[in-house]
Amino acid sequence: MQPEETITSPSDNELEKLAARTRRSLIMRLGDWKDQRSWDEFYRTYWRLIYSVALKAGLKEDEAWDVVQETVLTIAKQSLKNSYDPERGSFKMWLWNVTRWRINDQFRLRSRVPQPSNAGETTPAREPVENVPDTSNNNFTEIWEREWQQNVMKAALERVKMRVSPRQFQIFDYNVLQGMSASDVRRKLGVSMAQVYLAKHRVGGILKKEIAYIRDQEK
């Protein structure tokens, strides 16, 4: 595996817009399945994890978005067929296996696309099949584990945002996530100390429940 390169990513707002666009396209591809709401939740929870790992594997941004869609679709189709057996392994590893298969698919697709040369002729793709990374090795497993842990917090925070008011989340963000003192938060946002402590307690409690909910899916 080649050393990880610095990845220039879109801003968070741009990334969220791209994710929403991919999500809409994906839901349409799911057709008239009755559990679209569940798959929408699944997508919101795991798209960032799949996308980030695909980038770190060496794919381009558009290829990484394809991996996101194809991974979720594969999981959905296998679920319809009851292909997932918890006794054979955790959901976490099932998702990892599907993700790396779709990553490898993108590298194989890239190897078949001819690249234009300066003379107007075509040349072999820059990524021959033998250069497809071995995503079963320990390095990629470590990347997956690291990204999984980071995704748990990010996904839980996204779920929390939908359950509390924007002001309460802002207070929590400044006070807990950014480490600003309660008195500084009070002055910056023009709220009372009671509001700061209430937001810290309420949002923090919900966050713990959301983290526990996502971690239960690792099993």
C-alpha positions, 0 to 999 in steps of 0.5 A: 500500500502506498503512503497516504497522500494529503487529500484536498476535500470540499468544505463541509457545506459542499460535502453535505450538498454532494451527500444530499444529491447522492442520497436523492439519487440513491433513494430513487434507485431503491425504487418502491421498496417499503423501507426507504426510510430505514435506508435513508437513515442508514445512508445518513449514518454511514455515507461519510465513513464509506466516502472517506475510506474510498478516498484514502484507498486512492480513489477520486471524489467522483469514484468515491461517491460511486462507491457510496451508492453501490455499497448501500445498494449492495447492502440493501439487496443482500438484506432483502435476500437475508444474506447477512448472518450475524453468527458469521461476523459483525455488521461492522465487518460485513459493511467493510467487506462490501465497501472494499469490494466496491472500492476494488470495482472502481479500480478495475473500472478505471483500468479499462478506461483508455486515457487520451495521449498528447497525439490524440491516440489512446494509451493504457489506463494509469492504473493497471489491474495489478496495481489495484490495492489489496484492501484485505491487508492490515493497513486498510483494516486499520484505516477502516477501524479508525474511520469507523470510530470517527464516524460514530461521533460524527453520525451521532452528532448529526442525529442529535442536531435533528432532535434539539434546537439549533441554539441548544446545539450551538451552546453545546458545540461551543461549551463541550465540543470546542471547550469554551468555558460556560461564562465565555459561552454566556457572553458570546451567545447572550444566554444565561448560565442556566441555559448553558448548563441545561444544553450541556446536560440535555444535548450530552445525554442525547449524544450518549444515547445516539452513540450507544445506538450506533455502536449497537450496530457493530455487533 
